[in-house]
Amino acid sequence: MSAKTYSIESLLVGKNYRSRSRNFEGVITHAEKREGIWYGDGFDAYVVQINTPAYLSDRYATVAVKIGE
């Protein structure tokens, strides 16, 4: 029996995103790992592109993703 494997990018795409500080929300359409930003041990930074119906262009945000256990 083999287990399905998923990338973090594929798990983020399609999820709803709501920014509390910049006051917008939408659906994540693209995600990729971002280097040079450190959130602590056990976390990776990802830049996400968000399709926001309230704006003419997409918005971008950096999110922290916990890796491991």
C-alpha positions as CSV (number, residue, x, y, z in Angstrom):
1,M,0.0,0.0,0.0
2,S,1.4,3.4,-0.9
3,A,0.5,6.7,0.7
4,K,-0.4,9.7,-1.4
5,T,2.1,12.5,-0.9
6,Y,1.2,16.2,-1.2
7,S,3.4,19.3,-1.4
8,I,2.7,22.2,0.9
9,E,2.1,24.4,-2.1
10,S,-0.7,22.1,-3.4
11,L,-2.3,22.0,0.0
12,L,-2.4,25.8,0.2
13,V,-3.9,26.4,-3.3
14,G,-7.6,26.6,-3.2
15,K,-7.9,27.5,0.5
16,N,-9.6,30.6,1.7
17,Y,-7.4,33.3,3.1
18,R,-8.3,36.2,5.4
19,S,-5.9,38.9,6.4
20,R,-6.7,40.5,9.8
21,S,-4.2,43.3,9.5
22,R,-4.6,44.4,5.8
23,N,-8.4,43.8,5.7
24,F,-8.9,41.6,2.6
25,E,-9.9,38.1,1.9
26,G,-10.0,35.7,-1.0
27,V,-8.8,32.3,-2.4
28,I,-5.2,31.3,-2.6
29,T,-4.3,30.7,-6.3
30,H,-0.5,30.2,-6.1
31,A,2.0,29.4,-3.4
32,E,5.7,29.0,-3.3
33,K,8.4,28.6,-0.6
34,R,10.1,31.9,0.3
35,E,13.7,32.1,1.4
36,G,15.2,34.7,3.7
37,I,12.4,34.9,6.2
38,W,12.6,33.1,9.5
39,Y,9.6,32.4,11.7
40,G,11.4,30.1,14.1
41,D,12.5,26.5,14.2
42,G,9.9,24.2,12.7
43,F,8.4,26.8,10.4
44,D,8.8,27.6,6.7
45,A,7.7,30.8,5.0
46,Y,5.5,30.7,1.9
47,V,4.4,33.6,-0.3
48,V,0.8,33.2,-1.5
49,Q,-1.1,34.9,-4.3
50,I,-4.7,35.6,-3.3
51,N,-7.6,36.3,-5.8
52,T,-9.7,38.9,-4.1
53,P,-13.0,39.8,-5.7
54,A,-13.0,43.3,-4.0
55,Y,-9.8,44.4,-5.8
56,L,-8.9,44.6,-9.5
57,S,-5.6,42.8,-9.0
58,D,-4.4,39.9,-6.9
59,R,-2.9,40.4,-3.5
60,Y,0.2,38.7,-2.0
61,A,1.0,37.7,1.6
62,T,3.6,35.7,3.4
63,V,2.4,32.9,5.7
64,A,4.2,30.7,8.1
65,V,3.7,26.9,7.8
66,K,4.6,24.6,10.6
67,I,6.6,21.6,9.3
68,G,7.1,18.4,11.2
69,E,5.5,17.7,14.5
